[in-house]
Amino acid sequence: MKLFKKVLIANRGEIAVRIIRACKELGIKTVAVYSEIDKDSLHIRLADESVCIGPANVTQSYLNIPALLSSAEITDSDAIHPGYGFLSENHHFAEACTTSGITFIGPTSENIRLGGDKAKARQIMRRKGVPVVSGSDGPVPNEEIAMKTAKKIGFPIVLKASAGGGGHGMKVVKEEKDLDQAFYMAQREALTAFGNSEIYIEEYIPEMRHIEVQIMADNKGNTIHLNERDCSIQRRHQKLIEESPSPISSTEKFKKRIGELGVKAARAIKYRNVGTVEFIVDSKGNIYFIEINTRIQVEHPVTEAVTGIDIIKEQIKLAAGLPLEYKQNQIKQTGHAIECRINAEDPERFIPSPGKITFLSLPGGPGVRVDTAIYSGYVIPSHYDSLIAKLIVHGKDRPEAIAKMKRALDEFIIEGVNTTIPFHKRVLNNPDFVSGNFTTDFVEKINPLNQGQ
């Protein structure tokens, strides 16, 4: 089976550049789409063709399904890669691509629909024997039932949006008196972010690690995992630093167990293509399913670094109908990789800092990779996510990876805007991070005054 002739990238920024590079190495032509404010973006210069799809407002450009499909049609593109964010987890978009005779580079629309319904996914996992945190059987319709459910589970509990992701619509409730207001706020956030106000309830587990498993599956159902990543360094449920392997996966028994659970979860919904199964691990080492992310992850490069597998290329091949070229026993991890997400934000208050980059110098050297779309003179717009670069390092072990990341952060110079580079330096020098002794509340502990912002 042949690969695609031309792929339209329905995204922007570093992930658009990343996809263009993979396509070029596979001999595939590329089409970049852009909003009017992104007319000077790097991904336009690197692609073979480009199409302006509307104004800066995302609903009129990067979320404009008719504009994207018509752009694919006029450029004779036979596939669309959604990247991450925007329409990457929109099952209506995946269906529209298929109906238009265009291949959606990702999982099936049914996979996306099930993955997007967190409450439904929990029910499926429970039936298939994948452990989940105790909680409601499905969405809770009102405050009264929420209170009954919460009392049955026991406080503290966490409210989550059924259609959620990225921490939107998520509220931790420690005491009974705070439930009604938190429920209302969670519903409102969920409706605003996802157009769906449904909320479900889980037991709140303190001192937990956030561990995810990269999976790949072909159209025949052959499914493997590429081991785990630790994403516990996060702020308000937004990941900031990721690494592979996890500092807590020191035993082969744990690695085997969480990898097998990732594959089991993927098979439970007949998953196809590339995706990620997310888990939490409590202080006793118990593993619980959270959700399936039906797209490429921002942090996929750390897995690429330790496995040597180009995940974007594999994603494209699988979408073209090619079989998996790897068996589980061929997947090996070598060394240790860490990724720091560099955002254009105030490093203390995490407030966005758009503007013009007046000077840029990227780090280099053995084992250092930078995924970015910025350049000297580039103007970071205020309309989109503040992620401007991903700094990835690979060392023979975790101490070497930390030392390499500290050196690379020192070399990474961006002038004209504030960035989170100073924050990352602070984390890399923290004794608890260095020792691997941290949980998802790490950032709140070192930045206690800013945890509510």
Secondary structure by P-SEA (a helix, b strand, c coil): cccccbbbbccccaaaaaaaaaaaaabbbbbbbbccccccccccccccbbbbccccccccccccaaaaaaaaaaacccbbbbccccccccaaaaaaaaaaccccccccaaaaaaaaaaaaaaaaaaaaccccccccccccccaaaaaaaaaaacccbbbbbccccccccbbbbccccccaaaaaaaaaaaaacccccbbbbbccccbbbbbbbbbbbcccccccccbbbbcccccccccccccccccccccaaaaaaaaaaaaaaaaaaccccbbbbbbcccccbbbbbccccccccccaaaaaaacccaaaaaaaaaaaccccccccccccccbbbbbbbbccccccccccccccccbbbbbbcccccccccccccbbbbcccccccbbbbbbcccaaaaaaaaaaaaaaccccccccaaaaaaaaaacccccccccccaaaaaaccccccc
